[in-house]
Amino acid sequence: MKEVKIYTEYITLGQFLKWCRIVETGGQAKNLILAGKVKVNGEIELHRSRKLKHGDVVEIDGEKYVVMVGE
């Protein structure tokens, strides 16, 4: 599981996918999410505006990323 540091209280799922360089554009993030290929905390997530906070786990193609709030 990869730890991904963010420097705000939360980040949206679409922004997170770009931050991790999983996708390059918001459109690519939207398509990936709407295709049902992204899980948040073990559940398929279909909203790119989903707010991710410290400790949330995002899974794409079997790869897991944990959100860590850094300073």
mmCIF file as Biopython writes it, N, C-alpha, C and O atoms, coordinates in Angstrom:
data_model
#
loop_
_atom_site.group_PDB
_atom_site.id
_atom_site.type_symbol
_atom_site.label_atom_id
_atom_site.label_alt_id
_atom_site.label_comp_id
_atom_site.label_asym_id
_atom_site.label_entity_id
_atom_site.label_seq_id
_atom_site.pdbx_PDB_ins_code
_atom_site.Cartn_x
_atom_site.Cartn_y
_atom_site.Cartn_z
_atom_site.occupancy
_atom_site.B_iso_or_equiv
_atom_site.auth_seq_id
_atom_site.auth_asym_id
_atom_site.pdbx_PDB_model_num
ATOM 1   N N  . MET A ? 1  ? 0.846   -1.175 0.000   1.0 0.0 1  A 1 
ATOM 2   C CA . MET A ? 1  ? 0.000   0.000  0.000   1.0 0.0 1  A 1 
ATOM 3   C C  . MET A ? 1  ? 0.894   1.241  0.000   1.0 0.0 1  A 1 
ATOM 4   O O  . MET A ? 1  ? 1.822   1.361  0.800   1.0 0.0 1  A 1 
ATOM 5   N N  . LYS A ? 2  ? 0.592   2.147  -0.908  1.0 0.0 2  A 1 
ATOM 6   C CA . LYS A ? 2  ? 1.386   3.364  -1.019  1.0 0.0 2  A 1 
ATOM 7   C C  . LYS A ? 2  ? 0.749   4.482  -0.197  1.0 0.0 2  A 1 
ATOM 8   O O  . LYS A ? 2  ? -0.461  4.699  -0.259  1.0 0.0 2  A 1 
ATOM 9   N N  . GLU A ? 3  ? 1.565   5.178  0.560   1.0 0.0 3  A 1 
ATOM 10  C CA . GLU A ? 3  ? 1.084   6.346  1.304   1.0 0.0 3  A 1 
ATOM 11  C C  . GLU A ? 3  ? 1.203   7.574  0.418   1.0 0.0 3  A 1 
ATOM 12  O O  . GLU A ? 3  ? 2.245   7.809  -0.194  1.0 0.0 3  A 1 
ATOM 13  N N  . VAL A ? 4  ? 0.121   8.363  0.351   1.0 0.0 4  A 1 
ATOM 14  C CA . VAL A ? 4  ? 0.110   9.575  -0.464  1.0 0.0 4  A 1 
ATOM 15  C C  . VAL A ? 4  ? -0.181  10.749 0.455   1.0 0.0 4  A 1 
ATOM 16  O O  . VAL A ? 4  ? -1.251  10.831 1.057   1.0 0.0 4  A 1 
ATOM 17  N N  . LYS A ? 5  ? 0.786   11.658 0.556   1.0 0.0 5  A 1 
ATOM 18  C CA . LYS A ? 5  ? 0.603   12.827 1.423   1.0 0.0 5  A 1 
ATOM 19  C C  . LYS A ? 5  ? -0.137  13.932 0.692   1.0 0.0 5  A 1 
ATOM 20  O O  . LYS A ? 5  ? 0.159   14.259 -0.457  1.0 0.0 5  A 1 
ATOM 21  N N  . ILE A ? 6  ? -1.113  14.498 1.397   1.0 0.0 6  A 1 
ATOM 22  C CA . ILE A ? 6  ? -1.783  15.702 0.917   1.0 0.0 6  A 1 
ATOM 23  C C  . ILE A ? 6  ? -1.534  16.780 1.965   1.0 0.0 6  A 1 
ATOM 24  O O  . ILE A ? 6  ? -1.193  16.479 3.109   1.0 0.0 6  A 1 
ATOM 25  N N  . TYR A ? 7  ? -1.704  18.025 1.571   1.0 0.0 7  A 1 
ATOM 26  C CA . TYR A ? 7  ? -1.373  19.118 2.480   1.0 0.0 7  A 1 
ATOM 27  C C  . TYR A ? 7  ? -2.573  20.000 2.768   1.0 0.0 7  A 1 
ATOM 28  O O  . TYR A ? 7  ? -2.433  21.179 3.095   1.0 0.0 7  A 1 
ATOM 29  N N  . THR A ? 8  ? -3.766  19.408 2.641   1.0 0.0 8  A 1 
ATOM 30  C CA . THR A ? 8  ? -5.016  20.084 2.971   1.0 0.0 8  A 1 
ATOM 31  C C  . THR A ? 8  ? -5.838  19.128 3.821   1.0 0.0 8  A 1 
ATOM 32  O O  . THR A ? 8  ? -5.458  17.969 3.990   1.0 0.0 8  A 1 
ATOM 33  N N  . GLU A ? 9  ? -6.957  19.598 4.358   1.0 0.0 9  A 1 
ATOM 34  C CA . GLU A ? 9  ? -7.809  18.765 5.203   1.0 0.0 9  A 1 
ATOM 35  C C  . GLU A ? 9  ? -8.389  17.583 4.427   1.0 0.0 9  A 1 
ATOM 36  O O  . GLU A ? 9  ? -8.536  16.484 4.962   1.0 0.0 9  A 1 
ATOM 37  N N  . TYR A ? 10 ? -8.715  17.829 3.159   1.0 0.0 10 A 1 
ATOM 38  C CA . TYR A ? 10 ? -9.261  16.774 2.308   1.0 0.0 10 A 1 
ATOM 39  C C  . TYR A ? 10 ? -8.878  17.052 0.858   1.0 0.0 10 A 1 
ATOM 40  O O  . TYR A ? 10 ? -8.386  18.130 0.523   1.0 0.0 10 A 1 
ATOM 41  N N  . ILE A ? 11 ? -9.115  16.052 0.003   1.0 0.0 11 A 1 
ATOM 42  C CA . ILE A ? 11 ? -8.896  16.185 -1.432  1.0 0.0 11 A 1 
ATOM 43  C C  . ILE A ? 11 ? -10.013 15.411 -2.120  1.0 0.0 11 A 1 
ATOM 44  O O  . ILE A ? 11 ? -10.430 14.361 -1.631  1.0 0.0 11 A 1 
ATOM 45  N N  . THR A ? 12 ? -10.497 15.916 -3.239  1.0 0.0 12 A 1 
ATOM 46  C CA . THR A ? 12 ? -11.544 15.170 -3.942  1.0 0.0 12 A 1 
ATOM 47  C C  . THR A ? 12 ? -10.907 13.976 -4.663  1.0 0.0 12 A 1 
ATOM 48  O O  . THR A ? 12 ? -9.712  13.968 -4.958  1.0 0.0 12 A 1 
ATOM 49  N N  . LEU A ? 13 ? -11.729 12.985 -4.932  1.0 0.0 13 A 1 
ATOM 50  C CA . LEU A ? 13 ? -11.232 11.782 -5.585  1.0 0.0 13 A 1 
ATOM 51  C C  . LEU A ? 13 ? -10.609 12.101 -6.943  1.0 0.0 13 A 1 
ATOM 52  O O  . LEU A ? 13 ? -9.548  11.573 -7.273  1.0 0.0 13 A 1 
ATOM 53  N N  . GLY A ? 14 ? -11.252 12.951 -7.726  1.0 0.0 14 A 1 
ATOM 54  C CA . GLY A ? 14 ? -10.706 13.331 -9.030  1.0 0.0 14 A 1 
ATOM 55  C C  . GLY A ? 14 ? -9.347  14.001 -8.903  1.0 0.0 14 A 1 
ATOM 56  O O  . GLY A ? 14 ? -8.427  13.701 -9.665  1.0 0.0 14 A 1 
ATOM 57  N N  . GLN A ? 15 ? -9.222  14.904 -7.945  1.0 0.0 15 A 1 
ATOM 58  C CA . GLN A ? 15 ? -7.944  15.583 -7.714  1.0 0.0 15 A 1 
ATOM 59  C C  . GLN A ? 15 ? -6.886  14.588 -7.242  1.0 0.0 15 A 1 
ATOM 60  O O  . GLN A ? 15 ? -5.720  14.668 -7.627  1.0 0.0 15 A 1 
ATOM 61  N N  . PHE A ? 16 ? -7.317  13.655 -6.403  1.0 0.0 16 A 1 
ATOM 62  C CA . PHE A ? 16 ? -6.394  12.655 -5.873  1.0 0.0 16 A 1 
ATOM 63  C C  . PHE A ? 16 ? -5.793  11.806 -6.992  1.0 0.0 16 A 1 
ATOM 64  O O  . PHE A ? 16 ? -4.593  11.531 -6.993  1.0 0.0 16 A 1 
ATOM 65  N N  . LEU A ? 17 ? -6.625  11.394 -7.938  1.0 0.0 17 A 1 
ATOM 66  C CA . LEU A ? 17 ? -6.128  10.578 -9.050  1.0 0.0 17 A 1 
ATOM 67  C C  . LEU A ? 17 ? -5.095  11.338 -9.874  1.0 0.0 17 A 1 
ATOM 68  O O  . LEU A ? 17 ? -4.132  10.750 -10.368 1.0 0.0 17 A 1 
ATOM 69  N N  . LYS A ? 18 ? -5.297  12.646 -10.022 1.0 0.0 18 A 1 
ATOM 70  C CA . LYS A ? 18 ? -4.308  13.460 -10.736 1.0 0.0 18 A 1 
ATOM 71  C C  . LYS A ? 18 ? -3.054  13.658 -9.875  1.0 0.0 18 A 1 
ATOM 72  O O  . LYS A ? 18 ? -1.937  13.589 -10.389 1.0 0.0 18 A 1 
ATOM 73  N N  . TRP A ? 19 ? -3.226  13.901 -8.585  1.0 0.0 19 A 1 
ATOM 74  C CA . TRP A ? 19 ? -2.114  14.124 -7.647  1.0 0.0 19 A 1 
ATOM 75  C C  . TRP A ? 19 ? -1.171  12.917 -7.640  1.0 0.0 19 A 1 
ATOM 76  O O  . TRP A ? 19 ? 0.049   13.069 -7.571  1.0 0.0 19 A 1 
ATOM 77  N N  . CYS A ? 20 ? -1.761  11.704 -7.713  1.0 0.0 20 A 1 
ATOM 78  C CA . CYS A ? 20 ? -0.974  10.466 -7.708  1.0 0.0 20 A 1 
ATOM 79  C C  . CYS A ? 20 ? -0.417  10.120 -9.084  1.0 0.0 20 A 1 
ATOM 80  O O  . CYS A ? 20 ? 0.336   9.158  -9.228  1.0 0.0 20 A 1 
ATOM 81  N N  . ARG A ? 21 ? -0.782  10.895 -10.083 1.0 0.0 21 A 1 
ATOM 82  C CA . ARG A ? 21 ? -0.376  10.673 -11.470 1.0 0.0 21 A 1 
ATOM 83  C C  . ARG A ? 21 ? -0.923  9.354  -12.034 1.0 0.0 21 A 1 
ATOM 84  O O  . ARG A ? 21 ? -0.300  8.714  -12.882 1.0 0.0 21 A 1 
ATOM 85  N N  . ILE A ? 22 ? -2.099  8.970  -11.540 1.0 0.0 22 A 1 
ATOM 86  C CA . ILE A ? 22 ? -2.786  7.806  -12.086 1.0 0.0 22 A 1 
ATOM 87  C C  . ILE A ? 22 ? -3.421  8.202  -13.412 1.0 0.0 22 A 1 
ATOM 88  O O  . ILE A ? 22 ? -3.471  7.412  -14.354 1.0 0.0 22 A 1 
ATOM 89  N N  . VAL A ? 23 ? -3.907  9.441  -13.467 1.0 0.0 23 A 1 
ATOM 90  C CA . VAL A ? 23 ? -4.454  10.011 -14.702 1.0 0.0 23 A 1 
ATOM 91  C C  . VAL A ? 23 ? -3.798  11.375 -14.909 1.0 0.0 23 A 1 
ATOM 92  O O  . VAL A ? 23 ? -3.197  11.930 -13.989 1.0 0.0 23 A 1 
ATOM 93  N N  . GLU A ? 24 ? -3.917  11.905 -16.115 1.0 0.0 24 A 1 
ATOM 94  C CA . GLU A ? 24 ? -3.327  13.208 -16.412 1.0 0.0 24 A 1 
ATOM 95  C C  . GLU A ? 24 ? -4.352  14.330 -16.403 1.0 0.0 24 A 1 
ATOM 96  O O  . GLU A ? 24 ? -4.014  15.485 -16.147 1.0 0.0 24 A 1 
ATOM 97  N N  . THR A ? 25 ? -5.622  13.986 -16.686 1.0 0.0 25 A 1 
ATOM 98  C CA . THR A ? 25 ? -6.650  15.033 -16.789 1.0 0.0 25 A 1 
ATOM 99  C C  . THR A ? 25 ? -7.872  14.678 -15.959 1.0 0.0 25 A 1 
ATOM 100 O O  . THR A ? 25 ? -8.075  13.528 -15.571 1.0 0.0 25 A 1 
ATOM 101 N N  . GLY A ? 26 ? -8.675  15.693 -15.701 1.0 0.0 26 A 1 
ATOM 102 C CA . GLY A ? 26 ? -9.927  15.487 -14.994 1.0 0.0 26 A 1 
ATOM 103 C C  . GLY A ? 26 ? -10.882 14.605 -15.783 1.0 0.0 26 A 1 
ATOM 104 O O  . GLY A ? 26 ? -11.639 13.831 -15.196 1.0 0.0 26 A 1 
ATOM 105 N N  . GLY A ? 27 ? -10.854 14.715 -17.108 1.0 0.0 27 A 1 
ATOM 106 C CA . GLY A ? 27 ? -11.702 13.882 -17.954 1.0 0.0 27 A 1 
ATOM 107 C C  . GLY A ? 27 ? -11.345 12.409 -17.835 1.0 0.0 27 A 1 
ATOM 108 O O  . GLY A ? 27 ? -12.225 11.549 -17.802 1.0 0.0 27 A 1 
ATOM 109 N N  . GLN A ? 28 ? -10.059 12.127 -17.771 1.0 0.0 28 A 1 
ATOM 110 C CA . GLN A ? 28 ? -9.616  10.740 -17.600 1.0 0.0 28 A 1 
ATOM 111 C C  . GLN A ? 28 ? -10.051 10.211 -16.231 1.0 0.0 28 A 1 
ATOM 112 O O  . GLN A ? 28 ? -10.460 9.058  -16.101 1.0 0.0 28 A 1 
ATOM 113 N N  . ALA A ? 29 ? -9.956  11.069 -15.218 1.0 0.0 29 A 1 
ATOM 114 C CA . ALA A ? 29 ? -10.390 10.678 -13.867 1.0 0.0 29 A 1 
ATOM 115 C C  . ALA A ? 29 ? -11.876 10.361 -13.869 1.0 0.0 29 A 1 
ATOM 116 O O  . ALA A ? 29 ? -12.304 9.353  -13.306 1.0 0.0 29 A 1 
ATOM 117 N N  . LYS A ? 30 ? -12.660 11.224 -14.503 1.0 0.0 30 A 1 
ATOM 118 C CA . LYS A ? 30 ? -14.108 11.032 -14.569 1.0 0.0 30 A 1 
ATOM 119 C C  . LYS A ? 30 ? -14.447 9.700  -15.232 1.0 0.0 30 A 1 
ATOM 120 O O  . LYS A ? 30 ? -15.284 8.952  -14.727 1.0 0.0 30 A 1 
ATOM 121 N N  . ASN A ? 31 ? -13.801 9.399  -16.360 1.0 0.0 31 A 1 
ATOM 122 C CA . ASN A ? 31 ? -14.071 8.161  -17.078 1.0 0.0 31 A 1 
ATOM 123 C C  . ASN A ? 31 ? -13.701 6.927  -16.255 1.0 0.0 31 A 1 
ATOM 124 O O  . ASN A ? 31 ? -14.438 5.941  -16.246 1.0 0.0 31 A 1 
ATOM 125 N N  . LEU A ? 32 ? -12.572 6.980  -15.573 1.0 0.0 32 A 1 
ATOM 126 C CA . LEU A ? 32 ? -12.126 5.867  -14.744 1.0 0.0 32 A 1 
ATOM 127 C C  . LEU A ? 32 ? -13.111 5.613  -13.605 1.0 0.0 32 A 1 
ATOM 128 O O  . LEU A ? 32 ? -13.454 4.469  -13.307 1.0 0.0 32 A 1 
ATOM 129 N N  . ILE A ? 33 ? -13.560 6.698  -12.975 1.0 0.0 33 A 1 
ATOM 130 C CA . ILE A ? 33 ? -14.491 6.595  -11.848 1.0 0.0 33 A 1 
ATOM 131 C C  . ILE A ? 33 ? -15.849 6.082  -12.320 1.0 0.0 33 A 1 
ATOM 132 O O  . ILE A ? 33 ? -16.414 5.171  -11.715 1.0 0.0 33 A 1 
ATOM 133 N N  . LEU A ? 34 ? -16.374 6.662  -13.396 1.0 0.0 34 A 1 
ATOM 134 C CA . LEU A ? 34 ? -17.691 6.250  -13.895 1.0 0.0 34 A 1 
ATOM 135 C C  . LEU A ? 34 ? -17.699 4.820  -14.432 1.0 0.0 34 A 1 
ATOM 136 O O  . LEU A ? 34 ? -18.755 4.191  -14.500 1.0 0.0 34 A 1 
ATOM 137 N N  . ALA A ? 35 ? -16.540 4.309  -14.809 1.0 0.0 35 A 1 
ATOM 138 C CA . ALA A ? 35 ? -16.441 2.923  -15.274 1.0 0.0 35 A 1 
ATOM 139 C C  . ALA A ? 35 ? -16.469 1.940  -14.102 1.0 0.0 35 A 1 
ATOM 140 O O  . ALA A ? 35 ? -16.461 0.726  -14.307 1.0 0.0 35 A 1 
ATOM 141 N N  . GLY A ? 36 ? -16.502 2.466  -12.872 1.0 0.0 36 A 1 
ATOM 142 C CA . GLY A ? 36 ? -16.561 1.606  -11.687 1.0 0.0 36 A 1 
ATOM 143 C C  . GLY A ? 36 ? -15.243 0.947  -11.337 1.0 0.0 36 A 1 
ATOM 144 O O  . GLY A ? 36 ? -15.220 -0.102 -10.693 1.0 0.0 36 A 1 
ATOM 145 N N  . LYS A ? 37 ? -14.141 1.561  -11.760 1.0 0.0 37 A 1 
ATOM 146 C CA . LYS A ? 37 ? -12.823 0.962  -11.546 1.0 0.0 37 A 1 
ATOM 147 C C  . LYS A ? 37 ? -12.100 1.485  -10.315 1.0 0.0 37 A 1 
ATOM 148 O O  . LYS A ? 37 ? -10.957 1.108  -10.056 1.0 0.0 37 A 1 
ATOM 149 N N  . VAL A ? 38 ? -12.770 2.362  -9.546  1.0 0.0 38 A 1 
ATOM 150 C CA . VAL A ? 38 ? -12.135 2.962  -8.374  1.0 0.0 38 A 1 
ATOM 151 C C  . VAL A ? 38 ? -12.937 2.612  -7.127  1.0 0.0 38 A 1 
ATOM 152 O O  . VAL A ? 38 ? -14.154 2.789  -7.081  1.0 0.0 38 A 1 
ATOM 153 N N  . LYS A ? 39 ? -12.225 2.109  -6.113  1.0 0.0 39 A 1 
ATOM 154 C CA . LYS A ? 39 ? -12.865 1.822  -4.830  1.0 0.0 39 A 1 
ATOM 155 C C  . LYS A ? 39 ? -12.306 2.772  -3.778  1.0 0.0 39 A 1 
ATOM 156 O O  . LYS A ? 39 ? -11.124 3.117  -3.793  1.0 0.0 39 A 1 
ATOM 157 N N  . VAL A ? 40 ? -13.180 3.185  -2.865  1.0 0.0 40 A 1 
ATOM 158 C CA . VAL A ? 40 ? -12.759 3.973  -1.710  1.0 0.0 40 A 1 
ATOM 159 C C  . VAL A ? 40 ? -13.203 3.201  -0.474  1.0 0.0 40 A 1 
ATOM 160 O O  . VAL A ? 40 ? -14.390 2.936  -0.285  1.0 0.0 40 A 1 
ATOM 161 N N  . ASN A ? 41 ? -12.247 2.850  0.350   1.0 0.0 41 A 1 
ATOM 162 C CA . ASN A ? 41 ? -12.516 2.075  1.566   1.0 0.0 41 A 1 
ATOM 163 C C  . ASN A ? 41 ? -13.298 0.801  1.254   1.0 0.0 41 A 1 
ATOM 164 O O  . ASN A ? 41 ? -14.209 0.426  1.993   1.0 0.0 41 A 1 
ATOM 165 N N  . GLY A ? 42 ? -12.930 0.131  0.140   1.0 0.0 42 A 1 
ATOM 166 C CA . GLY A ? 42 ? -13.514 -1.144 -0.217  1.0 0.0 42 A 1 
ATOM 167 C C  . GLY A ? 42 ? -14.818 -1.093 -0.986  1.0 0.0 42 A 1 
ATOM 168 O O  . GLY A ? 42 ? -15.343 -2.137 -1.372  1.0 0.0 42 A 1 
ATOM 169 N N  . GLU A ? 43 ? -15.357 0.103  -1.220  1.0 0.0 43 A 1 
ATOM 170 C CA . GLU A ? 43 ? -16.622 0.264  -1.937  1.0 0.0 43 A 1 
ATOM 171 C C  . GLU A ? 43 ? -16.383 0.976  -3.267  1.0 0.0 43 A 1 
ATOM 172 O O  . GLU A ? 43 ? -15.605 1.928  -3.324  1.0 0.0 43 A 1 
ATOM 173 N N  . ILE A ? 44 ? -17.042 0.524  -4.338  1.0 0.0 44 A 1 
ATOM 174 C CA . ILE A ? 44 ? -16.932 1.213  -5.618  1.0 0.0 44 A 1 
ATOM 175 C C  . ILE A ? 44 ? -17.488 2.624  -5.464  1.0 0.0 44 A 1 
ATOM 176 O O  . ILE A ? 44 ? -18.587 2.814  -4.943  1.0 0.0 44 A 1 
ATOM 177 N N  . GLU A ? 45 ? -16.727 3.605  -5.918  1.0 0.0 45 A 1 
ATOM 178 C CA . GLU A ? 45 ? -17.125 5.011  -5.818  1.0 0.0 45 A 1 
ATOM 179 C C  . GLU A ? 45 ? -17.358 5.569  -7.215  1.0 0.0 45 A 1 
ATOM 180 O O  . GLU A ? 45 ? -16.507 5.443  -8.096  1.0 0.0 45 A 1 
ATOM 181 N N  . LEU A ? 46 ? -18.518 6.185  -7.408  1.0 0.0 46 A 1 
ATOM 182 C CA . LEU A ? 46 ? -18.872 6.724  -8.723  1.0 0.0 46 A 1 
ATOM 183 C C  . LEU A ? 46 ? -18.909 8.251  -8.759  1.0 0.0 46 A 1 
ATOM 184 O O  . LEU A ? 46 ? -19.350 8.832  -9.751  1.0 0.0 46 A 1 
ATOM 185 N N  . HIS A ? 47 ? -18.460 8.902  -7.704  1.0 0.0 47 A 1 
ATOM 186 C CA . HIS A ? 47 ? -18.486 10.366 -7.631  1.0 0.0 47 A 1 
ATOM 187 C C  . HIS A ? 47 ? -17.070 10.912 -7.521  1.0 0.0 47 A 1 
ATOM 188 O O  . HIS A ? 47 ? -16.371 10.642 -6.544  1.0 0.0 47 A 1 
ATOM 189 N N  . ARG A ? 48 ? -16.647 11.678 -8.520  1.0 0.0 48 A 1 
ATOM 190 C CA . ARG A ? 48 ? -15.280 12.218 -8.459  1.0 0.0 48 A 1 
ATOM 191 C C  . ARG A ? 48 ? -15.156 13.334 -7.436  1.0 0.0 48 A 1 
ATOM 192 O O  . ARG A ? 48 ? -14.046 13.733 -7.084  1.0 0.0 48 A 1 
ATOM 193 N N  . SER A ? 49 ? -16.285 13.843 -6.955  1.0 0.0 49 A 1 
ATOM 194 C CA . SER A ? 49 ? -16.248 14.897 -5.934  1.0 0.0 49 A 1 
ATOM 195 C C  . SER A ? 49 ? -16.179 14.331 -4.514  1.0 0.0 49 A 1 
ATOM 196 O O  . SER A ? 49 ? -16.192 15.091 -3.547  1.0 0.0 49 A 1 
ATOM 197 N N  . ARG A ? 50 ? -16.108 13.016 -4.382  1.0 0.0 50 A 1 
ATOM 198 C CA . ARG A ? 50 ? -16.004 12.379 -3.069  1.0 0.0 50 A 1 
ATOM 199 C C  . ARG A ? 50 ? -14.800 12.946 -2.335  1.0 0.0 50 A 1 
ATOM 200 O O  . ARG A ? 50 ? -13.688 12.955 -2.865  1.0 0.0 50 A 1 
ATOM 201 N N  . LYS A ? 51 ? -15.026 13.420 -1.107  1.0 0.0 51 A 1 
ATOM 202 C CA . LYS A ? 51 ? -13.936 13.997 -0.321  1.0 0.0 51 A 1 
ATOM 203 C C  . LYS A ? 51 ? -13.168 12.888 0.384   1.0 0.0 51 A 1 
ATOM 204 O O  . LYS A ? 51 ? -13.743 12.082 1.116   1.0 0.0 51 A 1 
ATOM 205 N N  . LEU A ? 52 ? -11.877 12.861 0.155   1.0 0.0 52 A 1 
ATOM 206 C CA . LEU A ? 52 ? -10.999 11.894 0.800   1.0 0.0 52 A 1 
ATOM 207 C C  . LEU A ? 52 ? -10.289 12.583 1.950   1.0 0.0 52 A 1 
ATOM 208 O O  . LEU A ? 52 ? -9.782  13.695 1.809   1.0 0.0 52 A 1 
ATOM 209 N N  . LYS A ? 53 ? -10.261 11.910 3.083   1.0 0.0 53 A 1 
ATOM 210 C CA . LYS A ? 53 ? -9.612  12.452 4.275   1.0 0.0 53 A 1 
ATOM 211 C C  . LYS A ? 53 ? -8.545  11.485 4.758   1.0 0.0 53 A 1 
ATOM 212 O O  . LYS A ? 53 ? -8.398  10.381 4.232   1.0 0.0 53 A 1 
ATOM 213 N N  . HIS A ? 54 ? -7.807  11.918 5.764   1.0 0.0 54 A 1 
ATOM 214 C CA . HIS A ? 54 ? -6.726  11.122 6.337   1.0 0.0 54 A 1 
ATOM 215 C C  . HIS A ? 54 ? -7.204  9.700  6.649   1.0 0.0 54 A 1 
ATOM 216 O O  . HIS A ? 54 ? -8.216  9.511  7.324   1.0 0.0 54 A 1 
ATOM 217 N N  . GLY A ? 55 ? -6.473  8.714  6.157   1.0 0.0 55 A 1 
ATOM 218 C CA . GLY A ? 55 ? -6.779  7.322  6.440   1.0 0.0 55 A 1 
ATOM 219 C C  . GLY A ? 55 ? -7.640  6.623  5.402   1.0 0.0 55 A 1 
ATOM 220 O O  . GLY A ? 55 ? -7.744  5.396  5.421   1.0 0.0 55 A 1 
ATOM 221 N N  . ASP A ? 56 ? -8.265  7.375  4.490   1.0 0.0 56 A 1 
ATOM 222 C CA . ASP A ? 56 ? -9.059  6.740  3.441   1.0 0.0 56 A 1 
ATOM 223 C C  . ASP A ? 56 ? -8.149  5.944  2.518   1.0 0.0 56 A 1 
ATOM 224 O O  . ASP A ? 56 ? -7.010  6.336  2.265   1.0 0.0 56 A 1 
ATOM 225 N N  . VAL A ? 57 ? -8.661  4.818  2.015   1.0 0.0 57 A 1 
ATOM 226 C CA . VAL A ? 57 ? -7.895  3.951  1.125   1.0 0.0 57 A 1 
ATOM 227 C C  . VAL A ? 57 ? -8.570  3.926  -0.242  1.0 0.0 57 A 1 
ATOM 228 O O  . VAL A ? 57 ? -9.755  3.616  -0.360  1.0 0.0 57 A 1 
ATOM 229 N N  . VAL A ? 58 ? -7.798  4.257  -1.266  1.0 0.0 58 A 1 
ATOM 230 C CA . VAL A ? 58 ? -8.274  4.249  -2.652  1.0 0.0 58 A 1 
ATOM 231 C C  . VAL A ? 58 ? -7.621  3.062  -3.351  1.0 0.0 58 A 1 
ATOM 232 O O  . VAL A ? 58 ? -6.416  2.843  -3.225  1.0 0.0 58 A 1 
ATOM 233 N N  . GLU A ? 59 ? -8.429  2.294  -4.091  1.0 0.0 59 A 1 
ATOM 234 C CA . GLU A ? 59 ? -7.910  1.128  -4.795  1.0 0.0 59 A 1 
ATOM 235 C C  . GLU A ? 59 ? -8.247  1.210  -6.274  1.0 0.0 59 A 1 
ATOM 236 O O  . GLU A ? 59 ? -9.400  1.418  -6.651  1.0 0.0 59 A 1 
ATOM 237 N N  . ILE A ? 60 ? -7.234  1.046  -7.101  1.0 0.0 60 A 1 
ATOM 238 C CA . ILE A ? 60 ? -7.390  1.036  -8.557  1.0 0.0 60 A 1 
ATOM 239 C C  . ILE A ? 60 ? -6.569  -0.132 -9.096  1.0 0.0 60 A 1 
ATOM 240 O O  . ILE A ? 60 ? -5.367  -0.211 -8.842  1.0 0.0 60 A 1 
ATOM 241 N N  . ASP A ? 61 ? -7.200  -1.030 -9.830  1.0 0.0 61 A 1 
ATOM 242 C CA . ASP A ? 61 ? -6.517  -2.180 -10.440 1.0 0.0 61 A 1 
ATOM 243 C C  . ASP A ? 61 ? -5.666  -2.955 -9.426  1.0 0.0 61 A 1 
ATOM 244 O O  . ASP A ? 61 ? -4.548  -3.366 -9.736  1.0 0.0 61 A 1 
ATOM 245 N N  . GLY A ? 62 ? -6.189  -3.149 -8.234  1.0 0.0 62 A 1 
ATOM 246 C CA . GLY A ? 62 ? -5.484  -3.916 -7.210  1.0 0.0 62 A 1 
ATOM 247 C C  . GLY A ? 62 ? -4.416  -3.151 -6.458  1.0 0.0 62 A 1 
ATOM 248 O O  . GLY A ? 62 ? -3.873  -3.657 -5.475  1.0 0.0 62 A 1 
ATOM 249 N N  . GLU A ? 63 ? -4.103  -1.944 -6.897  1.0 0.0 63 A 1 
ATOM 250 C CA . GLU A ? 63 ? -3.107  -1.097 -6.226  1.0 0.0 63 A 1 
ATOM 251 C C  . GLU A ? 63 ? -3.828  -0.224 -5.201  1.0 0.0 63 A 1 
ATOM 252 O O  . GLU A ? 63 ? -4.839  0.404  -5.517  1.0 0.0 63 A 1 
ATOM 253 N N  . LYS A ? 64 ? -3.308  -0.185 -3.972  1.0 0.0 64 A 1 
ATOM 254 C CA . LYS A ? 64 ? -3.955  0.586  -2.910  1.0 0.0 64 A 1 
ATOM 255 C C  . LYS A ? 64 ? -3.112  1.791  -2.516  1.0 0.0 64 A 1 
ATOM 256 O O  . LYS A ? 64 ? -1.884  1.729  -2.453  1.0 0.0 64 A 1 
ATOM 257 N N  . TYR A ? 65 ? -3.812  2.884  -2.256  1.0 0.0 65 A 1 
ATOM 258 C CA . TYR A ? 65 ? -3.195  4.152  -1.863  1.0 0.0 65 A 1 
ATOM 259 C C  . TYR A ? 65 ? -3.913  4.647  -0.607  1.0 0.0 65 A 1 
ATOM 260 O O  . TYR A ? 65 ? -5.142  4.713  -0.576  1.0 0.0 65 A 1 
ATOM 261 N N  . VAL A ? 66 ? -3.152  4.988  0.416   1.0 0.0 66 A 1 
ATOM 262 C CA . VAL A ? 66 ? -3.753  5.507  1.639   1.0 0.0 66 A 1 
ATOM 263 C C  . VAL A ? 66 ? -3.478  7.010  1.718   1.0 0.0 66 A 1 
ATOM 264 O O  . VAL A ? 66 ? -2.355  7.456  1.482   1.0 0.0 66 A 1 
ATOM 265 N N  . VAL A ? 67 ? -4.506  7.782  2.051   1.0 0.0 67 A 1 
ATOM 266 C CA . VAL A ? 67 ? -4.395  9.233  2.140   1.0 0.0 67 A 1 
ATOM 267 C C  . VAL A ? 67 ? -3.787  9.594  3.498   1.0 0.0 67 A 1 
ATOM 268 O O  . VAL A ? 67 ? -4.285  9.180  4.544   1.0 0.0 67 A 1 
ATOM 269 N N  . MET A ? 68 ? -2.715  10.362 3.461   1.0 0.0 68 A 1 
ATOM 270 C CA . MET A ? 68 ? -2.049  10.825 4.677   1.0 0.0 68 A 1 
ATOM 271 C C  . MET A ? 68 ? -1.980  12.351 4.629   1.0 0.0 68 A 1 
ATOM 272 O O  . MET A ? 68 ? -1.499  12.925 3.652   1.0 0.0 68 A 1 
ATOM 273 N N  . VAL A ? 69 ? -2.460  13.003 5.685   1.0 0.0 69 A 1 
ATOM 274 C CA . VAL A ? 69 ? -2.379  14.462 5.744   1.0 0.0 69 A 1 
ATOM 275 C C  . VAL A ? 69 ? -1.016  14.822 6.308   1.0 0.0 69 A 1 
ATOM 276 O O  . VAL A ? 69 ? -0.678  14.455 7.434   1.0 0.0 69 A 1 
ATOM 277 N N  . GLY A ? 70 ? -0.239  15.544 5.516   1.0 0.0 70 A 1 
ATOM 278 C CA . GLY A ? 70 ? 1.104   15.948 5.931   1.0 0.0 70 A 1 
ATOM 279 C C  . GLY A ? 70 ? 1.135   17.425 6.267   1.0 0.0 70 A 1 
ATOM 280 O O  . GLY A ? 70 ? 0.148   18.140 6.091   1.0 0.0 70 A 1 
ATOM 281 N N  . GLU A ? 71 ? 2.269   17.863 6.748   1.0 0.0 71 A 1 
ATOM 282 C CA . GLU A ? 71 ? 2.428   19.286 7.094   1.0 0.0 71 A 1 
ATOM 283 C C  . GLU A ? 71 ? 3.502   19.913 6.252   1.0 0.0 71 A 1 
ATOM 284 O O  . GLU A ? 71 ? 3.783   21.103 6.395   1.0 0.0 71 A 1 
#
